[in-house]
Amino acid sequence: MVKLSRWLKHAFMPPWCWRLSFPEDVLNNIENTVKQSESQHSGELRFAIENSLAPGWVWHGMAARHRAAQVFSNLRVWDTEENSGVLIYVQLADREVHILADRGISKRVEQAEWDRIAQLIQTEFHDKRFREGSLQGIAEITSLLAAHFPANSDNTNELPNRPVIIKR
């Protein structure tokens, strides 16, 4: 059953609202931190921000986690040489963060670890600390990836480091 309040939140969220939480300087910080992170391991990070879901999707009960899986596929996070892509998906209307890892990483790191990091990020976001939450989350992910996927001599950058803003 659709909660009317959730549907209204998604239906009437202004398309520019993401800029309040993620202004240009925060996006630049995230991009630079992702670049620095990827120099320490052979994983690939993508950071995606979505204001809201299409009202029809919400009406039919789409959860933010399901949407994160779609974004993971659409951004081709799964399409890395070592199957070592990680998506940080931020859905602002529902105030949710989801972290999804490709199959190469999932063999070594349990989903509970990603959920723990997502919760840390959400806690910071709840207190309006979007820069701090994003950078702290990336630092936590960096530690995990460095332990399981150390950098190698051919550490090519396979995915863009710039956060992507998903517009509907």
C-alpha positions as CSV (number, residue, x, y, z in Angstrom):
1,M,0.0,0.0,0.0
2,V,1.3,3.4,-1.0
3,K,1.7,5.9,1.8
4,L,0.2,9.2,0.5
5,S,2.8,11.2,2.3
6,R,5.7,9.4,0.5
7,W,4.0,9.9,-2.8
8,L,3.5,13.6,-2.2
9,K,7.1,14.0,-1.1
10,H,8.3,12.5,-4.4
11,A,5.7,14.1,-6.6
12,F,6.4,17.7,-5.4
13,M,10.1,17.7,-4.6
14,P,11.6,20.5,-6.7
15,P,14.1,19.1,-9.3
16,W,16.8,21.5,-8.1
17,C,16.5,20.5,-4.4
18,W,19.7,18.3,-4.6
19,R,21.7,21.5,-4.9
20,L,20.9,22.5,-1.3
21,S,22.5,19.3,0.0
22,F,25.2,18.9,-2.6
23,P,26.4,22.3,-3.9
24,E,29.3,22.4,-6.4
25,D,32.0,22.5,-3.7
26,V,30.7,19.4,-2.0
27,L,30.5,17.6,-5.4
28,N,34.1,18.6,-6.1
29,N,35.1,17.3,-2.6
30,I,33.4,14.0,-3.3
31,E,35.0,13.7,-6.8
32,N,38.5,14.4,-5.4
33,T,38.0,12.0,-2.5
34,V,36.9,9.2,-4.9
35,K,39.9,9.8,-7.0
36,Q,42.2,9.7,-4.0
37,S,40.4,6.6,-2.7
38,E,40.8,4.7,-6.0
39,S,44.6,5.2,-5.9
40,Q,44.6,3.0,-2.7
41,H,42.8,0.0,-4.2
42,S,41.7,-1.6,-7.4
43,G,38.0,-1.0,-6.8
44,E,35.9,1.5,-8.6
45,L,33.5,3.9,-6.8
46,R,30.4,5.6,-8.2
47,F,28.4,8.2,-6.2
48,A,24.9,8.8,-7.4
49,I,22.4,11.3,-6.1
50,E,18.7,11.2,-6.9
51,N,16.2,13.8,-5.7
52,S,13.1,11.7,-5.9
53,L,11.5,8.8,-7.8
54,A,8.9,9.2,-10.5
55,P,5.5,9.4,-8.8
56,G,4.3,6.4,-10.7
57,W,7.1,4.3,-9.4
58,V,6.3,5.4,-5.9
59,W,2.6,4.7,-6.4
60,H,3.5,1.1,-7.4
61,G,5.7,0.7,-4.3
62,M,9.2,1.0,-5.7
63,A,11.7,1.0,-2.8
64,A,14.8,3.1,-2.9
65,R,16.9,-0.1,-2.6
66,H,15.3,-1.4,-5.8
67,R,16.0,1.8,-7.5
68,A,19.6,1.6,-6.4
69,A,19.9,-1.7,-8.1
70,Q,18.6,-0.2,-11.3
71,V,21.1,2.7,-11.1
72,F,23.9,0.2,-10.4
73,S,23.0,-1.4,-13.7
74,N,22.3,1.8,-15.7
75,L,25.7,3.4,-14.6
76,R,27.4,0.1,-15.5
77,V,29.0,-0.2,-12.1
78,W,29.1,-3.9,-12.7
79,D,31.2,-3.5,-15.9
80,T,34.7,-3.3,-14.4
81,E,37.6,-5.6,-15.2
82,E,37.8,-7.2,-11.7
83,N,34.0,-6.9,-10.9
84,S,35.0,-4.5,-8.2
85,G,32.6,-1.6,-8.6
86,V,30.8,-0.1,-5.7
87,L,27.8,2.3,-5.9
88,I,26.9,4.8,-3.2
89,Y,23.2,5.7,-4.0
90,V,21.7,8.7,-2.2
91,Q,17.9,9.1,-2.5
92,L,17.0,12.4,-1.0
93,A,13.2,12.3,-0.9
94,D,13.2,9.1,1.2
95,R,16.4,10.1,3.0
96,E,18.0,6.8,2.2
97,V,21.5,5.7,1.3
98,H,22.3,2.3,-0.2
99,I,25.6,0.8,-1.1
100,L,25.8,-1.9,-3.7
101,A,28.9,-3.9,-4.5
102,D,29.7,-5.9,-7.6
103,R,30.0,-9.7,-7.4
104,G,33.8,-9.7,-7.1
105,I,33.6,-7.6,-4.0
106,S,30.5,-9.4,-2.6
107,K,32.5,-12.6,-2.4
108,R,34.8,-11.0,0.1
109,V,32.7,-8.3,1.9
110,E,29.3,-9.0,3.4
111,Q,26.3,-6.8,2.6
112,A,26.1,-6.1,6.4
113,E,29.3,-4.1,6.1
114,W,27.9,-1.9,3.3
115,D,24.7,-1.4,5.2
116,R,26.7,-0.3,8.3
117,I,28.5,2.3,6.2
118,A,25.3,3.4,4.6
119,Q,23.8,3.9,8.1
120,L,26.8,6.1,9.1
121,I,26.3,8.2,6.0
122,Q,22.5,8.5,6.7
123,T,23.2,9.6,10.3
124,E,25.4,12.4,9.1
125,F,22.9,13.4,6.4
126,H,20.1,13.4,9.0
127,D,22.1,16.1,10.8
128,K,22.5,18.1,7.5
129,R,26.2,17.2,7.2
130,F,26.3,16.0,3.6
131,R,29.9,16.7,2.9
132,E,31.1,15.0,6.1
133,G,28.8,12.0,5.7
134,S,29.8,11.5,2.1
135,L,33.6,11.8,2.8
136,Q,33.3,9.6,5.9
137,G,31.5,6.9,3.9
138,I,34.1,7.0,1.1
139,A,36.8,6.7,3.7
140,E,35.2,3.6,5.2
141,I,34.7,2.1,1.8
142,T,38.4,2.8,1.0
143,S,39.5,0.9,4.1
144,L,37.5,-2.2,3.1
145,L,38.6,-2.1,-0.6
146,A,42.2,-1.5,0.3
147,A,42.2,-4.6,2.5
148,H,40.5,-6.8,-0.1
149,F,41.5,-5.3,-3.4
150,P,44.9,-3.6,-3.0
151,A,46.0,-1.3,-5.7
152,N,48.1,-2.9,-8.5
153,S,50.5,-1.5,-11.1
154,D,47.7,-1.4,-13.7
155,N,45.2,0.6,-11.6
156,T,43.2,2.2,-14.5
157,N,40.3,4.4,-13.8
158,E,37.3,2.6,-15.3
159,L,34.4,4.7,-14.0
160,P,34.0,8.5,-13.7
161,N,34.9,9.9,-10.3
162,R,32.4,12.8,-10.6
163,P,29.2,12.2,-8.6
164,V,26.2,11.7,-11.0
165,I,23.0,13.6,-10.5
166,I,20.1,11.5,-11.7
167,K,17.3,13.6,-13.1
168,R,13.9,12.4,-14.0
